[in-house]
Amino acid sequence: MISISDYQEDQQSSSFTFNAVLDPSNPLGFLESAFNFVSQNSNLFETESAEKQIMSLAHSIKERIEAEEAAEKKKRLKQQAKKKAAYEKEQEKQKKLVPNTGNGMDMKNYSWGQSLQEVTINVPIPPGTKSSAVLCDIKTNYLKIGLKGQPPIIDGEYCTLAISV
């Protein structure tokens, strides 16, 4: 329903007030009222280019709306792709984290198993490696194992070793 107040000329300037309520089921009725108001209070429709100007304005508004919708759709698709990638990464991680027969994990460079009383870590080293070439640092919550001159095979806190490597 369109509700247009009385047109009142502002005495401080030569502008007019237009108040209306848009009925979403009849937007063209609202535009008709607005165009009638403009035609009565301006010389817009006296020019031959008025129709082209109005069509150009309507076209630019439509293009802006379509561009905003396209940007929003692109944003949604990007967010969906991120969520899907995170989900797939989590699924892949869960697939990789399958316990071995020793109730532990088989990692890339080592394996471990556990019972209620102990944890066994197996780190394969090349045949013929001397004990003096093996680095082993065991702390309360930290373990570092490797070979001298090479990056550590295990390096981290106990609770994060299986997940981070």
SULDAVEN-V292427 format. One record per residue. N is the residue number from 1. RES is the residue in one small letter. PHI is phi in whole degrees, -180 to 180 (999 if undefined). D_FIRST is the distance of its C-alpha to the first C-alpha in whole Angstrom. Layout:
N,RES,PHI,D_FIRST
N,RES,PHI,D_FIRST
This chain:
1,m,999,0
2,i,-99,4
3,s,-127,6
4,i,-114,10
5,s,-78,13
6,d,-61,16
7,y,-78,18
8,q,-124,21
9,e,-77,24
10,d,-75,26
11,q,-73,29
12,q,-82,31
13,s,-146,30
14,s,-96,29
15,s,-104,25
16,f,-122,22
17,t,-105,19
18,f,-124,16
19,n,-119,13
20,a,-152,9
21,v,-119,7
22,l,-87,6
23,d,-91,5
24,p,-57,8
25,s,-81,8
26,n,-142,8
27,p,-67,10
28,l,-69,11
29,g,-63,9
30,f,-63,9
31,l,-63,12
32,e,-60,13
33,s,-63,12
34,a,-64,14
35,f,-66,17
36,n,-62,17
37,f,-61,17
38,v,-64,20
39,s,-65,21
40,q,-80,22
41,n,-118,23
42,s,-153,25
43,n,-106,28
44,l,-55,26
45,f,-82,26
46,e,-81,29
47,t,-87,31
48,e,-74,32
49,s,-90,31
50,a,-57,27
51,e,-63,26
52,k,-65,28
53,q,-64,27
54,i,-65,24
55,m,-64,25
56,s,-64,27
57,l,-62,25
58,a,-62,22
59,h,-65,25
60,s,-67,27
61,i,-66,23
62,k,-63,24
63,e,-63,27
64,r,-62,27
65,i,-63,24
66,e,-64,27
67,a,-66,30
68,e,-64,28
69,e,-65,28
70,a,-65,31
71,a,-65,33
72,e,-66,31
73,k,-64,32
74,k,-62,36
75,k,-64,36
76,r,-62,35
77,l,-64,38
78,k,-65,40
79,q,-64,39
80,q,-64,40
81,a,-65,43
82,k,-63,44
83,k,-62,44
84,k,-65,45
85,a,-63,48
86,a,-64,49
87,y,-63,49
88,e,-64,51
89,k,-64,53
90,e,-65,53
91,q,-64,54
92,e,-64,57
93,k,-63,58
94,q,-66,58
95,k,-64,60
96,k,-72,63
97,l,-90,63
98,v,-105,65
99,p,-61,68
100,n,-87,72
101,t,-68,74
102,g,-91,75
103,n,60,72
104,g,-136,71
105,m,-140,70
106,d,-102,71
107,m,-93,70
108,k,-62,71
109,n,-111,74
110,y,-162,75
111,s,-138,75
112,w,-147,75
113,g,-141,75
114,q,-150,75
115,s,-128,76
116,l,-68,76
117,q,-102,79
118,e,-150,79
119,v,-122,77
120,t,-115,79
121,i,-114,78
122,n,-112,79
123,v,-118,79
124,p,-71,81
125,i,-127,84
126,p,-60,86
127,p,-59,89
128,g,85,92
129,t,-71,90
130,k,-82,92
131,s,-61,91
132,s,-70,91
133,a,-88,88
134,v,-91,85
135,l,-104,83
136,c,-143,82
137,d,-121,80
138,i,-113,79
139,k,-121,78
140,t,-58,76
141,n,-126,73
142,y,-143,73
143,l,-140,75
144,k,-136,76
145,i,-134,79
146,g,-174,80
147,l,-116,82
148,k,-55,84
149,g,79,83
150,q,-130,79
151,p,-62,76
152,p,-61,76
153,i,-81,75
154,i,-127,74
155,d,-157,72
156,g,171,70
157,e,-74,69
158,y,-55,70
159,c,-71,67
160,t,-111,65
161,l,-61,68
162,a,-70,67
163,i,-82,63
164,s,-85,64
165,v,-99,66
